Every structure is written in structure tokens, then in C-alpha cells.
Amino acid sequence: MRKKQLVSLVLTVSMVWGLLSGCGGGFSGGTEASGSPKGGKTEAAGNAAGDKKSGEYDLTLYTINTTDADFPNWLANVEAATGLKINAIAAPTDSDTRQQKITTILSTGDASVDILEINDEMSASFKNSGWLEGLNDTVMTEDIRDEFPQGYVEDMITDKNGQIIGVPGYSGYLAFWVNQEIMDKAGITALDTKEDFMAYMKAASGNGTYGYGGSWEKTYVFNEIAQFVNMFGGDYLDWTNPANKEAIQFMKDMVKDGYTPVDQIADKYEQMNPKFNDGKYGCLFMWGLGTDYEKAGMLGPDKLHMAMVPKFSDQRYIFTDSWSYVLNKSSKNKDAAVKFLQYMAGEEGMKASYEAFDRYPARKDVAEKVVPDTDAAKEMYSRYAGECEVKGRPMLPQTMEFISAMGTIFQSCMKDEITVDEFCKKAQEYVETYNK
């Protein structure tokens, strides 16, 4: 990437990120919506371990977890296990401010921070920038990386030279959720195939209830467009693929046939979840473990619960998201930083994060060992890992612009302002425009 493009990237993401808030990058439903990482309260450098001078630390960690009640214990655990003294700096809670600060640290060669936590949107923007250290030979060695979701690793944290630039901190699936009460009332016993899905759409829709509900606000709908494209066997970054067109036509037909409401183009997860609790939707895709449903007394096998993703084509597909630990290439403390990352990529580090932050382990072998069988998500998360092709969401270097542009034309298509063919043509133009 040329210097001019890097400067443009810094300025662009700083401006555009202000449009988005909430989960991970705000729009995409990645993390805060799933109840995983929590942002820090402070926006300036400060440490969670005390007021030691910077020279007394082995490395500095820029983290989103400092306001979690268990953070001090987690930090003490990591320091004891690694023998490292860690200066923890609280990343800003506000996603716009956080994005700007991390972009500035990395783009200017600031060596004051060694390890940073970044989300998928930042990974897509930064992984080919030259700002991050490759970890193939030190941390994400073959025996370790094979235990992570391969599609996610390839899609989200592998650069153009094949170097893995991050250690995923957890797995958070875009799970398929169903309303068992509506299924029972409709007489539907399986949602395994496209035919099952369509039978459910027809049986569950009517009298103010819809078979499918979505978060179709323009900066959120990206998740579901990509999910349906995958389910039809398409390629989100190639809109000449006939399967992509089939997926969009399918979504548009759901609106036309009354199986999903067009007015949900205004809905983010905050608006969609209460409607799901109230029995408006028969099924949907949603990040996280169903915290909102549990609070409403609606989480359970006879009410709202995760289910296996229907198989529309030759494979079942599901997305996972994460925040990843990355190593600043300008770091002067790389030996200590690598030691920290090795711990976080290992069984004990993932167990510590699971216990402190409720972060479901990104490594499937670790999850099987450390997550108790009483965990409501364990069975389905294990099935997702074993039965689905787990992928990272398709993002381009100019992530924010791409997602917003795609959401805008999707809404226009659902409102019959443009045709499916016109959507696909514009989508391909956006892929070419923002993949720079």
C-alpha cells in the first residue's frame, strides 16, 4: 500500500467511524451486542495495575476490558502466569474515539503501546498496512492455528503475504435463533433445509407475525446479506456470481410474500430483540448468547433458542467475530509481547479470559475442555464449530464506506426502488471501489 493510500486510510476511517456506534464497529453486531468485550471508561493513557513508571513494565497493553469488574484479577493472573509486568491502558468506550486513537498509534509508528485489541473492522483495515507484526513463526504456529476457525483466520487476520497478524480473543457466532412456541404452533418440526425454512416462513407468517426478522438498518444489514449469500453458495466479493443474485432475490421475495417486514430497514439489534421477545418473528440471525432474551424470561428450549443453520446449498455456513490481540510493529518490547500473545493463544490464557470476561474460547479444543456442559451455548457452539464452515465476515480495506454503501442499495432494492440486477451491478462496483 502506497504512503498516499495509508494517509487516506487514516483520515477516512477516522471520519467515517463517527457514523457508527455500539457493537465492535457499531453497525456490525460483533461484540458489545454479543456481551463479550466491554470498553474502557478513560480515553487517556492510564494503567490498571498502579502508578508505576513506564520503565518498570515489560510491555504496554491497550485494552477494552479495564472496566470489567474481574479485570484486576485477570491482569494479576496473566502477570503471574507469564512473569510479565503489564501496563494496561484503557481504550476509549466511544468507538469513534477508539478507532481514531488506535489508527494514530499504529500509523505514526508510536512505540509506547506494544499490544492492542482490535475488532474485525480494524483488522480488515490494518492487516495489509504494514503496521502489525506477523505471528506465524512465534505465536500462531501451525499446531496452534489449526485449532482456531480456519475460515475466520484466513478471512479476517491473515495478510496478503500469508502472515497471521492477530490472536483471536474469543468466538462469537452470528447464531440462528428460533421461536419454539411459534414452531410448535405452526406444526414445524425441522428447519434443516431451504424447503423446511420456506415451509416455516409460510406457516409462521400472518396476523402481525413474520417468519423471519432482521436488523436491516443500513450499517447492520451487512451481516445478513453476507449470511444469505453464503447459504446460497455465493461469494460476497463477487457479484457476478449467480448465487449472489439468487440470495438477494430470495430476501426480496420474503418481503414481497409477507414473510418479513420491509419496515425493519430502520431496525438495529436494539429494536429487533424486543420484537423477537414479543413473538413477532419466527426466527432470525443474532450475535451472542441471548442476554436480552434471558432478561425477558424468554430464553430456553421451549421459547427462544439457538438452532443449527439451515443447509440451503452444499454446505452450512456461519460467521464468527472476535476482537484480536495484535503486536505493534513499532514495539520495542517484542520478546515480552510475544510471550504475552503465546499465553493468550494457549489453553490457560483462553480459560482465564473465559472465566473473567465470559469470552467463549476461540479454540475449539480449549472450549471443549474449559466450558462446562451446563453452559447453554456449549452444545450449539460445538456443533457450529464441527458442522459448519466457519467464516469471518467479508470486509474490504475501506470497511465503513463499503458496509454503508451496500446497506443503502439493499434497502433501495427491498423498497423496489432498484431491481435485483441493478443491486448486483452496483454491489460489484462497490467491491472494486472500496477494495483499495
C-alpha positions as CSV (number, residue, x, y, z in Angstrom):
1,M,0.0,0.0,0.0
2,R,1.4,3.4,-1.0
3,K,2.1,6.2,1.5
4,K,-0.7,8.3,0.0
5,Q,-3.2,5.4,0.4
6,L,-2.1,4.9,4.1
7,V,-2.7,8.6,4.8
8,S,-6.1,8.4,3.1
9,L,-6.9,5.3,5.2
10,V,-6.1,7.1,8.4
11,L,-8.3,10.1,7.6
12,T,-11.1,8.1,6.1
13,V,-11.7,5.7,8.9
14,S,-11.5,8.5,11.5
15,M,-14.2,10.4,9.8
16,V,-16.5,7.5,8.8
17,W,-16.3,5.7,12.2
18,G,-18.3,8.5,13.7
19,L,-21.3,7.3,11.8
20,L,-21.2,4.0,13.7
21,S,-21.6,3.0,17.3
22,G,-22.2,0.0,19.5
23,C,-21.1,-3.5,18.7
24,G,-17.4,-3.7,17.8
25,G,-17.5,-1.2,15.0
26,G,-21.0,-0.3,16.0
27,F,-23.0,-1.3,12.9
28,S,-22.0,-4.9,12.5
29,G,-23.2,-6.5,15.6
30,G,-19.9,-8.0,16.5
31,T,-19.0,-7.7,20.2
32,E,-20.8,-5.3,22.5
33,A,-24.1,-6.7,21.2
34,S,-22.9,-10.2,22.0
35,G,-22.0,-9.3,25.5
36,S,-18.3,-10.0,25.0
37,P,-15.6,-7.2,25.4
38,K,-16.5,-4.1,27.3
39,G,-15.0,-0.7,26.5
40,G,-12.9,1.3,28.9
41,K,-14.0,4.5,30.6
42,T,-10.9,6.6,30.1
43,E,-9.6,8.0,26.9
44,A,-6.1,8.8,28.1
45,A,-3.2,6.6,29.0
46,G,-3.5,5.1,32.4
47,N,-2.8,1.8,33.9
48,A,-4.9,-0.7,35.9
49,A,-2.1,-2.0,37.9
50,G,-0.9,1.1,39.7
51,D,1.1,4.2,39.2
52,K,4.5,2.7,38.3
53,K,6.8,4.4,36.0
54,S,6.7,3.1,32.4
55,G,10.3,1.7,32.7
56,E,9.1,-0.7,35.4
57,Y,6.8,-2.5,32.9
58,D,7.7,-5.2,30.4
59,L,5.0,-4.2,27.9
60,T,2.0,-1.9,27.5
61,L,-1.4,-3.3,26.6
62,Y,-4.1,-1.2,25.1
63,T,-7.3,-3.0,26.1
64,I,-11.1,-2.7,26.0
65,N,-11.7,-4.6,29.2
66,T,-10.5,-2.4,32.0
67,T,-14.0,-1.6,33.3
68,D,-14.9,-5.2,33.8
69,A,-15.1,-6.0,37.5
70,D,-12.9,-9.0,37.0
71,F,-10.2,-7.2,35.1
72,P,-7.8,-6.7,38.0
73,N,-7.9,-10.4,38.8
74,W,-7.4,-11.3,35.1
75,L,-4.4,-9.0,34.9
76,A,-2.9,-10.4,38.0
77,N,-3.4,-13.9,36.6
78,V,-1.7,-13.1,33.4
79,E,1.2,-11.4,35.1
80,A,1.7,-14.4,37.4
81,A,1.5,-16.9,34.6
82,T,3.9,-15.1,32.3
83,G,6.2,-13.3,34.7
84,L,5.5,-10.1,32.9
85,K,4.7,-6.7,34.4
86,I,1.9,-5.2,32.3
87,N,0.9,-1.6,31.9
88,A,-2.8,-1.7,31.0
89,I,-4.1,1.4,29.2
90,A,-7.9,1.7,28.9
91,A,-9.1,2.1,25.4
92,P,-12.0,4.6,24.9
93,T,-15.5,3.4,25.2
94,D,-16.6,5.5,22.3
95,S,-16.0,3.5,19.1
96,D,-15.2,6.7,17.1
97,T,-12.6,7.9,19.5
98,R,-11.1,4.4,20.0
99,Q,-10.7,3.9,16.2
100,Q,-9.0,7.3,15.8
101,K,-6.6,6.6,18.7
102,I,-5.6,3.1,17.5
103,T,-5.2,4.3,13.9
104,T,-3.0,7.1,15.1
105,I,-0.8,4.9,17.3
106,L,-0.2,2.4,14.5
107,S,0.1,4.8,11.6
108,T,2.6,7.1,13.3
109,G,4.9,4.4,14.5
110,D,4.2,5.2,18.1
111,A,6.1,2.6,20.2
112,S,4.5,3.5,23.5
113,V,2.0,0.7,23.1
114,D,3.0,-2.9,22.4
115,I,-0.2,-5.0,22.3
116,L,-3.6,-3.7,21.2
117,E,-7.0,-5.2,21.0
118,I,-8.8,-4.6,17.6
119,N,-12.1,-5.7,16.2
120,D,-12.8,-7.2,12.8
121,E,-13.4,-3.9,11.1
122,M,-10.0,-2.7,12.2
123,S,-8.4,-6.0,11.2
124,A,-9.7,-5.6,7.7
125,S,-8.4,-2.0,7.5
126,F,-5.0,-2.7,9.1
127,K,-3.9,-6.2,8.2
128,N,-2.2,-5.2,5.0
129,S,-1.0,-1.8,6.2
130,G,2.5,-3.0,7.4
131,W,1.7,-1.6,10.9
132,L,1.3,-5.1,12.6
133,E,3.9,-7.8,13.2
134,G,3.3,-11.2,11.6
135,L,3.0,-14.1,14.2
136,N,3.3,-17.3,12.1
137,D,6.7,-18.2,13.5
138,T,6.3,-17.1,17.0
139,V,2.7,-17.4,18.2
140,M,0.3,-18.7,15.6
141,T,2.4,-21.7,14.7
142,E,0.8,-24.5,12.7
143,D,-0.2,-26.6,15.7
144,I,-1.8,-23.6,17.4
145,R,-3.6,-22.0,14.4
146,D,-5.2,-25.3,13.4
147,E,-7.4,-25.2,16.5
148,F,-8.9,-21.8,15.5
149,P,-11.7,-21.4,13.0
150,Q,-9.8,-21.7,9.7
151,G,-12.2,-19.6,7.7
152,Y,-12.1,-16.8,10.2
153,V,-8.3,-16.8,10.4
154,E,-8.0,-16.7,6.7
155,D,-10.7,-14.1,6.1
156,M,-10.0,-11.7,9.0
157,I,-6.5,-11.9,10.4
158,T,-4.2,-13.2,7.6
159,D,-2.4,-10.5,5.5
160,K,-1.7,-10.6,1.7
161,N,1.6,-12.4,2.4
162,G,0.1,-15.2,4.4
163,Q,1.1,-13.8,7.8
164,I,-1.4,-14.1,10.7
165,I,-1.4,-10.8,12.5
166,G,-3.6,-11.4,15.5
167,V,-4.7,-13.8,18.2
168,P,-8.5,-14.1,18.4
169,G,-9.7,-13.5,21.9
170,Y,-13.0,-15.4,21.7
171,S,-15.6,-16.8,19.3
172,G,-18.9,-15.1,18.9
173,Y,-21.2,-16.7,16.3
174,L,-23.9,-15.0,14.3
175,A,-26.3,-17.7,15.5
176,F,-29.6,-18.9,14.1
177,W,-32.3,-18.3,16.6
178,V,-35.9,-19.7,16.5
179,N,-39.1,-19.2,18.5
180,Q,-40.0,-22.7,19.6
181,E,-43.5,-21.6,20.6
182,I,-44.2,-20.4,17.0
183,M,-42.7,-23.5,15.5
184,D,-44.9,-25.7,17.6
185,K,-48.0,-23.7,16.8
186,A,-47.1,-23.9,13.1
187,G,-46.6,-27.6,13.3
188,I,-43.0,-27.3,12.0
189,T,-40.6,-29.9,13.4
190,A,-37.4,-29.3,11.4
191,L,-35.5,-26.3,9.9
192,D,-32.8,-28.3,8.3
193,T,-33.2,-27.4,4.6
194,K,-34.3,-24.5,2.4
195,E,-37.6,-26.3,1.9
196,D,-38.1,-26.6,5.7
197,F,-37.2,-22.9,6.0
198,M,-39.8,-21.9,3.4
199,A,-42.5,-24.1,5.0
200,Y,-41.8,-22.3,8.2
201,M,-42.0,-18.9,6.6
202,K,-45.4,-19.7,5.2
203,A,-46.8,-21.3,8.3
204,A,-45.5,-18.7,10.8
205,S,-46.4,-15.5,8.9
206,G,-49.7,-13.7,9.3
207,N,-51.7,-11.7,11.9
208,G,-48.8,-9.4,12.7
209,T,-46.3,-12.3,13.0
210,Y,-43.5,-12.9,10.5
211,G,-41.5,-16.0,9.8
212,Y,-38.2,-14.1,9.6
213,G,-37.0,-10.9,11.3
214,G,-33.9,-8.9,10.6
215,S,-31.8,-6.0,11.7
216,W,-31.8,-4.2,8.3
217,E,-30.6,-0.8,9.3
218,K,-28.1,0.1,6.6
219,T,-25.0,-0.3,8.7
220,Y,-26.2,-3.6,10.3
221,V,-27.8,-5.5,7.4
222,F,-24.4,-6.3,6.0
223,N,-24.3,-9.3,8.4
224,E,-27.5,-10.9,7.0
225,I,-26.8,-10.1,3.3
226,A,-23.5,-11.9,3.6
227,Q,-25.0,-14.8,5.6
228,F,-27.7,-15.5,2.9
229,V,-25.1,-15.2,0.1
230,N,-23.0,-17.8,1.9
231,M,-26.1,-20.0,2.4
232,F,-26.8,-20.0,-1.3
233,G,-23.1,-20.9,-2.0
234,G,-22.2,-17.4,-3.3
235,D,-19.3,-15.1,-2.9
236,Y,-19.9,-11.7,-1.3
237,L,-17.0,-10.2,-3.0
238,D,-18.0,-11.4,-6.5
239,W,-21.4,-10.1,-7.5
240,T,-21.2,-11.7,-11.0
241,N,-21.8,-15.0,-9.1
242,P,-25.3,-16.2,-9.9
243,A,-25.7,-17.5,-6.3
244,N,-25.4,-13.9,-5.0
245,K,-28.3,-12.8,-7.2
246,E,-30.3,-15.8,-6.0
247,A,-29.8,-14.8,-2.4
248,I,-30.9,-11.2,-2.8
249,Q,-33.9,-12.3,-4.8
250,F,-34.8,-14.7,-2.0
251,M,-34.6,-11.9,0.6
252,K,-36.7,-9.6,-1.6
253,D,-39.3,-12.4,-2.2
254,M,-39.6,-12.8,1.6
255,V,-40.6,-9.2,1.7
256,K,-43.0,-9.5,-1.2
257,D,-44.6,-12.6,0.2
258,G,-45.1,-11.1,3.6
259,Y,-42.7,-13.4,5.3
260,T,-40.6,-10.5,6.6
261,P,-41.4,-6.8,7.0
262,V,-39.9,-4.1,4.9
263,D,-40.1,-1.6,7.7
264,Q,-37.3,-3.4,9.6
265,I,-34.9,-1.4,7.4
266,A,-34.9,1.0,10.4
267,D,-34.1,-1.7,12.9
268,K,-30.8,-2.3,14.7
269,Y,-30.5,-5.1,17.2
270,E,-31.8,-2.8,19.9
271,Q,-35.1,-2.6,18.1
272,M,-35.2,-6.1,16.8
273,N,-34.6,-8.0,20.0
274,P,-37.7,-6.7,21.9
275,K,-39.8,-7.7,18.9
276,F,-38.4,-11.2,19.0
277,N,-39.1,-11.4,22.7
278,D,-42.7,-10.3,22.0
279,G,-43.3,-13.1,19.5
280,K,-43.2,-11.0,16.3
281,Y,-40.6,-13.2,14.5
282,G,-40.3,-16.9,14.0
283,C,-36.6,-16.9,13.5
284,L,-33.6,-14.6,12.9
285,F,-29.8,-14.3,13.0
286,M,-28.3,-12.7,16.1
287,W,-24.9,-12.3,17.7
288,G,-24.2,-13.5,21.2
289,L,-25.7,-15.7,23.8
290,G,-29.2,-14.3,24.1
291,T,-28.7,-12.0,27.1
292,D,-31.7,-9.8,26.1
293,Y,-33.9,-12.9,25.8
294,E,-32.8,-14.2,29.1
295,K,-33.5,-10.9,30.8
296,A,-37.0,-11.0,29.4
297,G,-37.6,-14.6,30.6
298,M,-37.8,-15.8,27.0
299,L,-34.5,-17.9,26.7
300,G,-35.0,-21.6,26.8
301,P,-35.5,-24.7,24.6
302,D,-39.3,-24.2,24.7
303,K,-39.1,-20.5,23.9
304,L,-36.2,-18.7,22.1
305,H,-33.1,-20.7,21.5
306,M,-30.2,-21.3,19.1
307,A,-30.6,-23.8,16.3
308,M,-28.5,-25.3,13.6
309,V,-28.1,-23.1,10.5
310,P,-30.3,-24.4,7.7
311,K,-28.5,-26.0,4.7
312,F,-29.5,-24.2,1.6
313,S,-26.7,-25.4,-0.7
314,D,-23.9,-27.9,-0.4
315,Q,-22.6,-26.7,3.0
316,R,-23.8,-25.0,6.2
317,Y,-22.2,-21.6,6.8
318,I,-21.9,-19.4,9.8
319,F,-19.9,-16.3,10.8
320,T,-17.9,-15.7,13.9
321,D,-16.4,-12.4,15.0
322,S,-13.8,-11.6,17.5
323,W,-11.5,-8.9,19.0
324,S,-7.9,-9.9,18.4
325,Y,-4.7,-9.1,20.2
326,V,-2.2,-7.7,17.7
327,L,1.5,-6.7,18.0
328,N,2.5,-3.2,17.1
329,K,5.3,-3.5,14.6
330,S,7.0,-0.4,16.2
331,S,7.1,-2.1,19.6
332,K,10.5,-2.1,21.4
333,N,9.4,-4.9,23.7
334,K,8.6,-7.7,21.2
335,D,10.0,-10.5,23.2
336,A,7.7,-9.7,26.1
337,A,4.8,-9.1,23.7
338,V,5.3,-12.5,22.1
339,K,5.3,-14.1,25.5
340,F,2.0,-12.4,26.3
341,L,0.5,-13.5,23.0
342,Q,1.6,-17.1,23.4
343,Y,-0.1,-17.2,26.7
344,M,-3.3,-15.7,25.3
345,A,-3.3,-18.2,22.4
346,G,-2.9,-21.1,24.8
347,E,-5.3,-23.0,26.9
348,E,-4.6,-21.2,30.2
349,G,-4.9,-17.8,28.6
350,M,-8.2,-18.6,27.0
351,K,-9.5,-20.2,30.1
352,A,-8.6,-17.0,32.1
353,S,-10.5,-14.8,29.6
354,Y,-13.5,-17.1,29.6
355,E,-13.7,-17.0,33.4
356,A,-13.1,-13.3,33.7
357,F,-15.0,-11.9,30.7
358,D,-17.4,-14.6,29.6
359,R,-15.5,-14.8,26.3
360,Y,-16.2,-18.2,24.6
361,P,-12.9,-19.7,23.7
362,A,-11.9,-19.2,20.1
363,R,-10.0,-22.5,20.1
364,K,-12.5,-25.5,19.7
365,D,-10.2,-27.8,21.7
366,V,-10.0,-25.4,24.6
367,A,-13.7,-24.8,24.6
368,E,-14.4,-28.5,24.9
369,K,-12.2,-28.6,28.0
370,V,-12.9,-25.4,29.9
371,V,-16.6,-24.6,29.1
372,P,-18.8,-26.6,31.4
373,D,-21.6,-28.8,30.0
374,T,-24.1,-26.7,31.9
375,D,-23.3,-23.7,29.6
376,A,-26.4,-23.3,27.5
377,A,-24.4,-22.3,24.4
378,K,-21.8,-25.1,24.5
379,E,-23.8,-27.8,22.6
380,M,-24.7,-25.5,19.7
381,Y,-21.4,-23.7,19.6
382,S,-19.7,-27.1,19.4
383,R,-22.0,-28.1,16.6
384,Y,-21.4,-24.9,14.8
385,A,-17.6,-25.4,15.0
386,G,-17.9,-29.0,13.8
387,E,-20.7,-29.0,11.3
388,C,-20.5,-25.5,9.7
389,E,-17.9,-23.8,7.6
390,V,-17.0,-21.0,10.0
391,K,-16.0,-17.8,8.2
392,G,-15.0,-14.3,9.0
393,R,-17.2,-11.6,7.6
394,P,-16.1,-10.3,4.1
395,M,-14.6,-6.9,4.7
396,L,-12.6,-4.6,2.5
397,P,-9.8,-2.1,3.4
398,Q,-12.3,0.8,3.2
399,T,-14.7,-1.2,5.5
400,M,-17.0,1.5,6.7
401,E,-17.7,3.0,3.3
402,F,-18.3,-0.4,1.8
403,I,-20.8,-1.6,4.5
404,S,-22.8,1.6,4.4
405,A,-22.9,1.7,0.6
406,M,-24.1,-1.9,0.5
407,G,-26.7,-1.3,3.1
408,T,-28.1,1.7,1.3
409,I,-28.6,-0.1,-2.0
410,F,-30.0,-3.2,-0.2
411,Q,-32.7,-1.0,1.4
412,S,-33.4,0.5,-2.0
413,C,-33.8,-2.9,-3.5
414,M,-36.1,-4.1,-0.7
415,K,-38.3,-1.0,-1.3
416,D,-38.5,-1.7,-5.0
417,E,-36.5,1.4,-5.9
418,I,-34.0,-0.6,-7.8
419,T,-34.1,-4.1,-9.2
420,V,-32.1,-7.1,-8.1
421,D,-30.0,-6.9,-11.2
422,E,-29.3,-3.2,-10.5
423,F,-28.4,-4.1,-7.0
424,C,-25.8,-6.7,-8.1
425,K,-24.3,-4.3,-10.6
426,K,-23.9,-1.6,-8.0
427,A,-22.6,-4.1,-5.5
428,Q,-19.8,-5.2,-7.8
429,E,-18.9,-1.6,-8.5
430,Y,-18.6,-1.0,-4.7
431,V,-16.4,-4.1,-4.3
432,E,-14.0,-2.7,-6.9
433,T,-14.1,0.8,-5.5
434,Y,-13.5,0.0,-1.8
435,N,-11.0,-2.8,-2.3
436,K,-8.1,-0.4,-2.5
